[in-house]
């Protein structure tokens, strides 16, 4: 997958493939979004010469809190077989872009087909909408996906993470909740501006240099460093420059200082879990 920054430089006489563009904010990538990517794959199967592209906001956040890091979302898009990802700096220039200018930028990329959710808006004062897109592209509008009569949205995902409800969160996401950190002496700080998990123990897949390990993380009740525990690490690695932590199951809350440590039972239950689930 190729990753570009918006706006992409246009070259004259460049041989560009036709593009199916998936539009959305994609602060998280959930099952509602999956319907957009599924349709894009179906359309590409009908014409192997087209490519699938996706816009991705780099820094859109709510109250200075992001749901996911950019890199973890890019990994998910790659797994979804997107050919091109275009990263947008969500600044005043983009928020206030004229809707027709946005459309012309898509045309310059040789976008012929767009896929969007029913509530997609763009441009200055959110004046651009799906009806406007239909005037310029083959346009597919995907209805919102609901679970128990509730619309799946990034707002819901955000709240579930704040509550530490990772089991429900993962059921709604395309891929399990994950983040990337540097780890020294098995201690780490939670990523800046990312919604922090509540204090507790969480079972995780731990990926370093394309090798997957298993273990758990201890999110500190106090404002101190958090800890990662490996169950199957063959050597003592004191520094991980980039550890991918995929949180696959919540184990227990930490609600007061007496619970704020790693117990032998945490280790035992984690080992039992992975023995039965790997």
C-alpha positions in Angstrom: 0.0 0.0 0.0 1.2 3.5 -0.9 0.7 6.3 1.6 0.6 10.0 0.5 0.0 13.3 2.1 -2.9 15.6 1.0 -2.8 17.4 -1.4 -1.0 15.0 -3.8 1.2 16.7 -6.4 -0.3 16.4 -9.8 2.0 15.6 -12.8 1.0 16.3 -16.3 0.4 13.4 -18.7 0.8 11.0 -15.8 -0.8 7.6 -16.5 -3.2 7.3 -13.5 -5.4 4.3 -12.8 -9.1 4.9 -12.1 -9.7 5.2 -8.4 -12.5 4.0 -6.2 -12.3 6.5 -3.3 -13.6 5.6 0.2 -14.6 8.7 2.0 -15.0 9.2 5.8 -13.2 10.5 8.9 -12.1 7.1 10.1 -11.1 8.1 13.6 -11.6 4.5 14.3 -12.2 1.6 11.8 -15.3 -0.2 12.9 -17.8 -2.7 11.4 -19.9 0.1 9.9 -16.9 1.2 7.9 -16.2 -2.4 6.9 -19.3 -2.3 4.6 -17.6 0.5 2.6 -14.4 -1.5 2.1 -16.3 -4.7 1.3 -18.2 -2.9 -1.5 -14.9 -1.4 -2.8 -13.4 -4.9 -3.1 -16.5 -6.1 -4.9 -16.2 -3.3 -7.4 -12.5 -3.9 -7.9 -13.2 -7.6 -8.6 -15.3 -6.4 -11.6 -12.4 -4.3 -12.9 -8.9 -5.3 -11.9 -7.4 -2.1 -13.4 -8.9 0.2 -10.8 -7.3 0.9 -7.4 -8.9 1.4 -4.0 -8.0 4.6 -2.2 -9.0 6.0 1.2 -8.8 9.4 2.9 -7.5 9.3 6.5 -7.4 12.2 8.9 -4.1 12.5 10.6 -5.0 14.5 13.6 -8.8 14.8 14.0 -9.5 14.4 17.7 -12.1 15.2 20.3 -11.1 17.2 23.4 -7.4 16.6 22.4 -8.0 12.9 22.7 -7.5 10.6 19.7 -9.1 7.1 19.6 -6.2 5.5 17.5 -2.8 6.4 16.4 -2.3 7.1 12.7 0.0 4.1 12.2 -2.3 1.5 13.7 -5.1 2.8 11.3 -2.7 2.6 8.4 -1.9 -1.0 9.3 -5.6 -1.9 9.3 -6.1 -0.3 5.9 -3.3 -2.3 4.5 -4.9 -5.5 5.8 -8.1 -4.4 4.1 -6.1 -4.4 0.8 -6.4 -0.6 0.2 -4.0 0.4 -2.6 -3.5 4.0 -1.6 -4.0 5.9 1.6 -4.1 9.7 1.5 -3.3 11.3 4.9 -5.0 14.6 5.6 -3.8 17.2 8.1 -7.1 18.2 9.6 -6.3 21.9 9.9 -8.3 25.1 9.2 -7.3 25.0 5.5 -8.9 21.6 5.0 -11.9 22.3 7.3 -12.7 25.4 5.3 -12.0 24.0 1.8 -14.6 24.9 -0.8 -16.6 21.7 -1.6 -16.0 22.1 -5.3 -12.3 22.4 -4.8 -12.4 19.2 -2.8 -14.2 17.5 -5.6 -11.8 18.8 -8.2 -8.9 17.4 -6.1 -10.5 14.0 -6.3 -10.9 14.3 -10.0 -7.3 15.2 -10.4 -6.5 11.9 -8.7 -8.6 10.2 -11.4 -11.4 9.3 -8.9 -14.3 7.9 -10.9 -16.2 6.2 -8.1 -16.8 7.2 -4.5 -18.2 5.2 -1.6 -19.4 7.0 1.6 -21.6 6.7 4.6 -25.1 8.2 4.5 -24.0 11.1 6.8 -20.8 12.1 5.0 -20.2 15.8 4.8 -17.2 17.8 3.7 -15.9 21.3 3.1 -16.6 24.7 4.5 -19.4 24.5 7.1 -20.0 20.9 6.0 -21.7 22.2 2.9 -20.6 19.3 0.7 -22.8 16.2 0.8 -23.5 13.0 -1.0 -25.9 14.7 -3.4 -23.1 16.9 -4.6 -20.8 13.9 -5.0 -23.5 12.2 -7.2 -23.2 15.1 -9.7 -19.5 14.3 -10.3 -18.9 10.6 -9.6 -20.4 7.2 -9.6 -21.5 7.3 -6.0 -22.4 4.5 -3.6 -24.0 5.4 -0.3 -23.8 2.9 2.5 -26.5 2.9 5.2 -25.4 3.0 8.8 -24.8 -0.3 10.5 -26.6 -0.9 13.8 -26.1 -3.3 16.7 -29.0 -3.7 19.1 -30.7 -0.8 17.3 -27.7 1.5 18.1 -25.6 3.0 15.3 -22.0 1.9 15.4 -19.9 5.1 15.5 -16.5 6.4 16.6 -18.4 8.2 19.4 -19.5 4.9 20.8 -16.0 3.4 20.4 -14.5 6.4 22.2 -16.8 5.9 25.2 -16.3 2.2 25.4 -12.5 2.7 25.5 -12.8 5.3 28.3 -14.8 2.7 30.3 -12.3 0.0 29.6 -14.9 -2.1 27.9 -12.4 -3.7 25.5 -14.5 -6.8 24.9 -17.4 -4.8 23.4 -15.0 -2.4 21.7 -13.2 -5.3 19.8 -16.6 -6.8 18.8 -17.3 -3.5 17.0 -13.9 -2.9 15.4 -12.6 -4.4 12.2 -9.4 -5.3 14.1 -8.8 -5.4 17.8 -7.9 -2.3 19.7 -4.2 -1.6 19.5 -1.5 1.1 20.1 2.2 1.5 19.6 4.8 2.5 22.3 8.4 2.5 23.0 9.3 0.2 26.0 12.3 0.4 28.3 12.9 -2.1 31.0 9.4 -3.3 30.3 7.9 0.0 31.3 6.1 2.5 29.0 4.2 5.7 29.0 0.7 5.7 27.4 0.8 7.4 24.0 0.3 11.2 24.1 -3.2 12.5 23.3 -4.6 9.0 23.0 -7.6 8.0 25.1 -6.0 6.2 28.1 -7.3 2.9 29.2 -8.6 2.7 32.7 -6.2 1.2 35.3 -6.2 -2.5 35.1 -4.8 -5.7 33.6 -5.4 -6.5 29.9 -4.3 -9.6 28.0 -2.5 -8.7 24.8 -0.7 -9.9 21.6 2.7 -8.2 21.5 4.3 -7.7 18.2 8.0 -6.7 17.8 9.9 -6.8 14.5 7.1 -8.9 13.0 7.3 -11.5 15.7 4.1 -12.0 17.8 4.4 -12.7 21.5 1.8 -13.0 24.2 1.4 -11.4 27.6 -0.5 -8.6 29.4 -0.2 -5.0 30.2 -0.5 -3.3 33.6 -2.1 0.1 33.4 -1.1 2.0 36.5 -3.7 3.4 38.9 -1.2 6.1 39.8 0.4 8.7 37.5 3.4 6.4 37.0 4.8 4.2 34.2 2.8 1.3 33.0 4.2 -2.2 32.5 4.2 -5.0 29.9 4.7 -8.6 30.8 5.8 -11.2 28.2 4.8 -14.8 28.7 6.9 -16.3 25.9 9.9 -14.0 25.3 13.0 -16.2 24.8 15.6 -13.4 25.5 15.7 -10.4 27.8 15.1 -7.4 25.6 15.4 -4.2 27.6 14.4 -1.8 24.9 11.7 -2.0 22.3 11.7 1.0 20.0 8.3 0.2 18.6 6.1 -2.4 20.3 2.7 -3.1 18.8 0.3 -3.9 21.6 -3.0 -5.5 20.5 -5.4 -5.6 23.5 -7.5 -8.7 23.1 -9.2 -9.1 26.5 -9.9 -7.1 29.6 -9.0 -9.1 32.7 -9.5 -6.9 35.8 -10.0 -3.3 37.0 -7.7 -1.6 39.4 -9.9 0.7 41.6 -7.7 1.5 44.6 -4.1 1.4 45.6 -4.2 -2.1 47.2 -5.0 -3.5 43.8 -2.3 -1.5 42.0 0.2 -4.2 41.4 0.7 -7.4 39.4 -0.4 -10.4 41.3 0.7 -14.0 40.8 -2.9 -14.8 39.8 -2.7 -12.3 36.9 0.2 -14.2 35.5 -1.5 -17.6 36.0 -4.8 -16.5 34.4 -2.9 -15.0 31.4 -1.1 -18.2 30.9 -4.3 -20.2 31.1 -6.0 -17.8 28.7 -3.3 -18.1 26.0 -3.0 -21.8 26.5 -6.7 -22.1 25.6 -6.8 -19.4 22.9 -3.6 -19.7 20.8 
